[in-house]
């Protein structure tokens, strides 16, 4: 959901991009016309008028370019601030729930033993539960993505689930408030 300030910033960016595009088009067209006028030998009054339009278009381009840049910079700053806040909240949650997480990790390991997963499958299973992609897991384990995909299929088969979502739900279902 957009907040009011974000909505204004989005509209400001759109307006800026429109003004920048229009200014560039005007700059190009007037410049081409001035070159043609120079070759035709038009009056200085006409040149002055077109020069003033050229300066106006350049001024609009600079103004809205700076405005767009400042809005983009503010958006980036807010995004970085939000990410830092989310990292801090995650760190606090992990610290607060350290014992619960440790117990859950042991229970997951025990369930992997019950399912008779190989050591490689256990490692892949934990990384799947952490939300890493198959490509990320392959990179971490220095194996092909196909190998990881095969190991994930084996985990799903041995555990009786159909995919990553069901695997995660298997462990999280009992933690969440029930019906």
ROGUMI-649158 format. One record per residue (C-alpha): residue number from 1; x, z, y. Coordinates in Angstrom, 1 decimal, decimal comma. Layout:
// residues N
zamar nr=NUM	x=X	z=Z	y=Y $
...
// end
This chain:
// residues 179
zamar nr=1	x=0,0	z=0,0	y=0,0 $
zamar nr=2	x=1,3	z=-0,9	y=3,4 $
zamar nr=3	x=1,6	z=1,8	y=6,0 $
zamar nr=4	x=0,6	z=0,9	y=9,6 $
zamar nr=5	x=4,2	z=0,6	y=10,8 $
zamar nr=6	x=5,2	z=-1,5	y=7,8 $
zamar nr=7	x=2,2	z=-3,8	y=8,5 $
zamar nr=8	x=3,3	z=-4,2	y=12,1 $
zamar nr=9	x=6,9	z=-4,9	y=11,1 $
zamar nr=10	x=5,6	z=-7,5	y=8,6 $
zamar nr=11	x=3,5	z=-9,2	y=11,3 $
zamar nr=12	x=6,5	z=-8,9	y=13,8 $
zamar nr=13	x=8,7	z=-10,6	y=11,3 $
zamar nr=14	x=6,2	z=-13,4	y=10,8 $
zamar nr=15	x=5,8	z=-13,9	y=14,5 $
zamar nr=16	x=9,6	z=-13,8	y=15,0 $
zamar nr=17	x=10,1	z=-16,4	y=12,3 $
zamar nr=18	x=7,4	z=-18,6	y=13,8 $
zamar nr=19	x=8,9	z=-18,3	y=17,3 $
zamar nr=20	x=12,4	z=-18,9	y=16,0 $
zamar nr=21	x=11,3	z=-22,0	y=14,1 $
zamar nr=22	x=9,4	z=-23,4	y=17,1 $
zamar nr=23	x=12,4	z=-22,6	y=19,4 $
zamar nr=24	x=14,8	z=-24,5	y=17,1 $
zamar nr=25	x=12,4	z=-27,4	y=16,9 $
zamar nr=26	x=12,1	z=-27,5	y=20,7 $
zamar nr=27	x=15,9	z=-27,1	y=21,1 $
zamar nr=28	x=16,5	z=-30,1	y=18,8 $
zamar nr=29	x=13,9	z=-32,3	y=20,3 $
zamar nr=30	x=14,9	z=-31,6	y=23,9 $
zamar nr=31	x=18,5	z=-32,1	y=23,1 $
zamar nr=32	x=17,8	z=-35,4	y=21,5 $
zamar nr=33	x=15,7	z=-36,4	y=24,5 $
zamar nr=34	x=18,4	z=-35,4	y=26,9 $
zamar nr=35	x=20,9	z=-37,5	y=25,1 $
zamar nr=36	x=18,5	z=-40,5	y=25,3 $
zamar nr=37	x=17,8	z=-39,7	y=28,9 $
zamar nr=38	x=21,5	z=-39,6	y=29,7 $
zamar nr=39	x=22,0	z=-43,1	y=28,2 $
zamar nr=40	x=19,0	z=-44,4	y=30,2 $
zamar nr=41	x=20,2	z=-42,8	y=33,4 $
zamar nr=42	x=17,1	z=-40,7	y=34,4 $
zamar nr=43	x=16,9	z=-38,7	y=37,6 $
zamar nr=44	x=18,6	z=-35,3	y=38,0 $
zamar nr=45	x=15,2	z=-33,8	y=38,6 $
zamar nr=46	x=14,1	z=-34,8	y=35,1 $
zamar nr=47	x=17,4	z=-33,5	y=33,7 $
zamar nr=48	x=16,9	z=-30,2	y=35,5 $
zamar nr=49	x=13,4	z=-29,8	y=34,1 $
zamar nr=50	x=14,5	z=-30,5	y=30,6 $
zamar nr=51	x=17,5	z=-28,3	y=31,0 $
zamar nr=52	x=15,2	z=-25,4	y=32,1 $
zamar nr=53	x=13,1	z=-26,0	y=29,0 $
zamar nr=54	x=16,2	z=-26,0	y=26,9 $
zamar nr=55	x=17,3	z=-22,7	y=28,4 $
zamar nr=56	x=13,8	z=-21,2	y=27,9 $
zamar nr=57	x=13,8	z=-22,3	y=24,2 $
zamar nr=58	x=17,3	z=-20,8	y=23,8 $
zamar nr=59	x=16,2	z=-17,6	y=25,4 $
zamar nr=60	x=13,1	z=-17,3	y=23,1 $
zamar nr=61	x=15,4	z=-18,1	y=20,1 $
zamar nr=62	x=17,8	z=-15,3	y=21,1 $
zamar nr=63	x=15,1	z=-12,8	y=21,9 $
zamar nr=64	x=13,1	z=-13,3	y=18,7 $
zamar nr=65	x=16,3	z=-13,7	y=16,6 $
zamar nr=66	x=17,4	z=-10,2	y=17,8 $
zamar nr=67	x=13,9	z=-8,8	y=17,3 $
zamar nr=68	x=13,8	z=-10,2	y=13,7 $
zamar nr=69	x=17,3	z=-8,8	y=13,1 $
zamar nr=70	x=16,3	z=-5,3	y=14,4 $
zamar nr=71	x=13,1	z=-5,3	y=12,2 $
zamar nr=72	x=15,1	z=-6,4	y=9,2 $
zamar nr=73	x=17,7	z=-3,8	y=9,8 $
zamar nr=74	x=15,0	z=-1,1	y=10,2 $
zamar nr=75	x=13,4	z=-2,2	y=7,0 $
zamar nr=76	x=16,7	z=-2,1	y=5,1 $
zamar nr=77	x=17,3	z=1,4	y=6,6 $
zamar nr=78	x=13,9	z=2,6	y=5,5 $
zamar nr=79	x=14,4	z=1,2	y=2,0 $
zamar nr=80	x=17,8	z=2,9	y=1,7 $
zamar nr=81	x=16,3	z=6,1	y=2,9 $
zamar nr=82	x=13,4	z=5,9	y=0,4 $
zamar nr=83	x=15,9	z=5,1	y=-2,4 $
zamar nr=84	x=18,0	z=8,1	y=-1,5 $
zamar nr=85	x=14,9	z=10,3	y=-1,5 $
zamar nr=86	x=13,9	z=9,0	y=-4,9 $
zamar nr=87	x=17,3	z=9,6	y=-6,3 $
zamar nr=88	x=17,3	z=13,2	y=-4,9 $
zamar nr=89	x=13,8	z=13,9	y=-6,3 $
zamar nr=90	x=15,0	z=12,5	y=-9,7 $
zamar nr=91	x=18,1	z=14,7	y=-9,6 $
zamar nr=92	x=16,0	z=17,8	y=-8,7 $
zamar nr=93	x=13,5	z=17,0	y=-11,5 $
zamar nr=94	x=16,3	z=16,7	y=-14,0 $
zamar nr=95	x=17,9	z=20,0	y=-12,8 $
zamar nr=96	x=14,6	z=21,8	y=-12,9 $
zamar nr=97	x=13,6	z=20,5	y=-16,3 $
zamar nr=98	x=17,1	z=20,5	y=-17,9 $
zamar nr=99	x=16,1	z=22,7	y=-20,8 $
zamar nr=100	x=12,9	z=20,7	y=-21,5 $
zamar nr=101	x=14,9	z=17,4	y=-21,4 $
zamar nr=102	x=17,5	z=18,8	y=-23,8 $
zamar nr=103	x=14,9	z=20,0	y=-26,3 $
zamar nr=104	x=13,1	z=16,6	y=-26,1 $
zamar nr=105	x=16,4	z=14,8	y=-26,6 $
zamar nr=106	x=17,0	z=16,8	y=-29,8 $
zamar nr=107	x=13,5	z=16,1	y=-31,0 $
zamar nr=108	x=13,9	z=12,4	y=-30,4 $
zamar nr=109	x=17,2	z=12,5	y=-32,3 $
zamar nr=110	x=15,5	z=14,3	y=-35,2 $
zamar nr=111	x=12,7	z=11,8	y=-35,3 $
zamar nr=112	x=15,3	z=9,0	y=-35,4 $
zamar nr=113	x=16,8	z=10,7	y=-38,5 $
zamar nr=114	x=13,4	z=10,9	y=-40,1 $
zamar nr=115	x=13,0	z=7,2	y=-39,5 $
zamar nr=116	x=16,4	z=6,7	y=-41,0 $
zamar nr=117	x=17,8	z=4,7	y=-38,1 $
zamar nr=118	x=21,5	z=3,7	y=-38,3 $
zamar nr=119	x=23,9	z=5,2	y=-35,6 $
zamar nr=120	x=23,8	z=1,8	y=-33,8 $
zamar nr=121	x=20,0	z=1,8	y=-33,8 $
zamar nr=122	x=19,9	z=5,4	y=-32,5 $
zamar nr=123	x=22,1	z=4,4	y=-29,6 $
zamar nr=124	x=20,0	z=1,4	y=-28,9 $
zamar nr=125	x=16,8	z=3,4	y=-29,3 $
zamar nr=126	x=18,0	z=6,0	y=-26,7 $
zamar nr=127	x=18,9	z=3,2	y=-24,3 $
zamar nr=128	x=15,5	z=1,6	y=-24,8 $
zamar nr=129	x=13,8	z=4,9	y=-24,0 $
zamar nr=130	x=15,8	z=5,2	y=-20,9 $
zamar nr=131	x=14,4	z=1,8	y=-19,7 $
zamar nr=132	x=17,4	z=-0,4	y=-20,0 $
zamar nr=133	x=16,8	z=-4,1	y=-20,6 $
zamar nr=134	x=18,2	z=-5,8	y=-23,7 $
zamar nr=135	x=20,8	z=-7,6	y=-21,6 $
zamar nr=136	x=21,9	z=-4,3	y=-20,0 $
zamar nr=137	x=22,2	z=-2,6	y=-23,5 $
zamar nr=138	x=24,1	z=-5,6	y=-24,8 $
zamar nr=139	x=26,5	z=-5,3	y=-21,9 $
zamar nr=140	x=27,0	z=-1,6	y=-22,4 $
zamar nr=141	x=27,6	z=-1,9	y=-26,1 $
zamar nr=142	x=29,7	z=-5,1	y=-25,8 $
zamar nr=143	x=27,5	z=-7,0	y=-28,3 $
zamar nr=144	x=25,3	z=-10,0	y=-28,0 $
zamar nr=145	x=21,7	z=-9,7	y=-26,6 $
zamar nr=146	x=20,5	z=-11,2	y=-29,9 $
zamar nr=147	x=22,2	z=-8,3	y=-31,8 $
zamar nr=148	x=20,4	z=-5,8	y=-29,6 $
zamar nr=149	x=17,1	z=-7,7	y=-30,0 $
zamar nr=150	x=17,5	z=-7,5	y=-33,8 $
zamar nr=151	x=18,3	z=-3,8	y=-33,7 $
zamar nr=152	x=15,3	z=-3,2	y=-31,4 $
zamar nr=153	x=13,0	z=-5,0	y=-33,9 $
zamar nr=154	x=14,5	z=-2,9	y=-36,7 $
zamar nr=155	x=13,8	z=0,3	y=-34,8 $
zamar nr=156	x=10,2	z=-0,8	y=-34,1 $
zamar nr=157	x=9,7	z=-1,7	y=-37,8 $
zamar nr=158	x=11,2	z=1,6	y=-39,1 $
zamar nr=159	x=9,1	z=3,6	y=-36,6 $
zamar nr=160	x=5,9	z=1,7	y=-37,2 $
zamar nr=161	x=5,5	z=0,8	y=-33,5 $
zamar nr=162	x=5,1	z=-2,7	y=-32,0 $
zamar nr=163	x=7,4	z=-2,5	y=-29,1 $
zamar nr=164	x=9,1	z=-0,5	y=-26,4 $
zamar nr=165	x=5,9	z=0,8	y=-24,8 $
zamar nr=166	x=4,7	z=2,2	y=-28,1 $
zamar nr=167	x=8,1	z=3,7	y=-28,8 $
zamar nr=168	x=8,1	z=5,5	y=-25,5 $
zamar nr=169	x=4,4	z=6,6	y=-25,9 $
zamar nr=170	x=5,3	z=8,0	y=-29,3 $
zamar nr=171	x=7,5	z=10,6	y=-27,7 $
zamar nr=172	x=5,6	z=11,1	y=-24,4 $
zamar nr=173	x=2,0	z=11,2	y=-25,7 $
zamar nr=174	x=2,2	z=14,9	y=-26,6 $
zamar nr=175	x=3,8	z=15,8	y=-23,2 $
zamar nr=176	x=1,0	z=14,5	y=-21,0 $
zamar nr=177	x=-2,2	z=16,3	y=-20,5 $
zamar nr=178	x=-4,8	z=15,2	y=-23,1 $
zamar nr=179	x=-8,4	z=14,3	y=-23,0 $
// end
